[in-house]
Amino acid sequence: MGNCGRSDELRWPEAVIGTGPYKLADYSKEHGTYLYEAYENYYSGKPEIDKLKFVKVSEQMVPAALKDGSIDAGGIPPELVGEMEEKGFTVIQAPCGWNAKLTINHTKEPLSIGEFRQALAYAIDRESLVAITQRGHATPGSAGMMPPDSKWYNPNIEQYNYDPDKAQGILKDLGYELDGDFFVKDGQALELELLTQKKYGFGDVGEFIKQQLESVGIKVDLRMLEGKSLDARVGAWEFDLSVYGHGGLYEPSILPKVITGQGFNSARYTENETLNQLLDAQLHEMDTAKRLEMVQEVQAVYAEEVPALTLYYPNWFWAHNNRAGIFELLSNVVEIPSQHSFR
């Protein structure tokens, strides 16, 4: 989910010219198919697979299309991994590159207080969230955003393991007092608005977070919006909390964009100068070991500040019929030589 650019701005002929191993040979607007041909002058040599055809198939229809041979490869739901393997398909799991997160409007009180944001993190059981809302088909989120299967991941940061008592203790230290089921301060109830949508299963996630926060004394006004309305509110930064998500977590060059940048999917957090400097410095560091140290420090500072909280990384699977061998290399899917076109 997120703003990926406007397709109506990319309709001139030059827009299909790229520098990759394949070139666009045909596009059918009626059928939603793209045909790519191998680029003979590609810098590392012409690809062994002559043609790639991307076919528009609904997520629900991919397994059936694989079984009847209409396509050679496609994404499948986690529930069907065992069945597809039993039928002879090879299934590979994609790396954790996409995260669902709780975006926090840290520009307004009390969300502007770091300790308050930490209390929110302690109040949400991400393990149970995955088990209940994702049926276990996800990896609980890291407070540092980078996923646990990444070589850049820092395992030695505060993860805010579920601790509702600690969450309440922080709120009390900030001057809040329980009045019945909910906290109040200066005669005003502690209430936050949470925006989400039903798509992507975010409706269930929103309901879960509402229950969790209210169980520690934070009243939640859950608003279930349709996609465009949610995008508009988040884009204008008109919310308290929102359930949102984005990809790109395969490599740390994405981090400035989604932490300090002012774009659609960013936490837009520039309050910590150490974090700002580290995010910029790691982009220019050519020594991998030194860059790793910087990126791990970025995660430590980000986790301490909690400008947003990664909730989970969904588990995504890719099945293919072995017409072309496929394996994972540096978090990318790579096709191995085949004498056939690949659909």
Stockholm file with secondary structure:
# STOCKHOLM 1.0

chainA/1-343         MGNCGRSDELRWPEAVIGTGPYKLADYSKEHGTYLYEAYENYYSGKPEIDKLKFVKVSEQMVPAALKDGSIDAGGIPPELVGEMEEKGFTVIQAPCGWNAKLTINHTKEPLSIGEFRQALAYAIDRESLVAITQRGHATPGSAGMMPPDSKWYNPNIEQYNYDPDKAQGILKDLGYELDGDFFVKDGQALELELLTQKKYGFGDVGEFIKQQLESVGIKVDLRMLEGKSLDARVGAWEFDLSVYGHGGLYEPSILPKVITGQGFNSARYTENETLNQLLDAQLHEMDTAKRLEMVQEVQAVYAEEVPALTLYYPNWFWAHNNRAGIFELLSNVVEIPSQHSFR
#=GR chainA/1-343 SS CCCCCCGGGCCSGGGGCCSSSEEEEEEETTTTEEEEEECTTCTTCCCSSCEEEECCCCGGGHHHHHHTTSCSEEEECGGGHHHHHHTTCEEEECCSCCEEEEEECTTSTTTTSHHHHHHHHHHCCHHHHHHHHSTTCEEECCTTSSCTTSTTCCSSSCCCCCCHHHHHHHHHHTTCEEETTEEEETTEECEEEEEECSGGGHHHHHHHHHHHHHHTTCEEEEEECCHHHHHHHHHTTCCSEEEEEECCTTSGGGHHHHHTCCSTTCCCCCCCHHHHHHHHHHHHCCCHHHHHHHHHHHHHHHHHHCSEEEEEEECCEEEECSSSCEEEETTEEEECCCSSCBC
#=GC SS_cons         CCCCCCGGGCCSGGGGCCSSSEEEEEEETTTTEEEEEECTTCTTCCCSSCEEEECCCCGGGHHHHHHTTSCSEEEECGGGHHHHHHTTCEEEECCSCCEEEEEECTTSTTTTSHHHHHHHHHHCCHHHHHHHHSTTCEEECCTTSSCTTSTTCCSSSCCCCCCHHHHHHHHHHTTCEEETTEEEETTEECEEEEEECSGGGHHHHHHHHHHHHHHTTCEEEEEECCHHHHHHHHHTTCCSEEEEEECCTTSGGGHHHHHTCCSTTCCCCCCCHHHHHHHHHHHHCCCHHHHHHHHHHHHHHHHHHCSEEEEEEECCEEEECSSSCEEEETTEEEECCCSSCBC
//
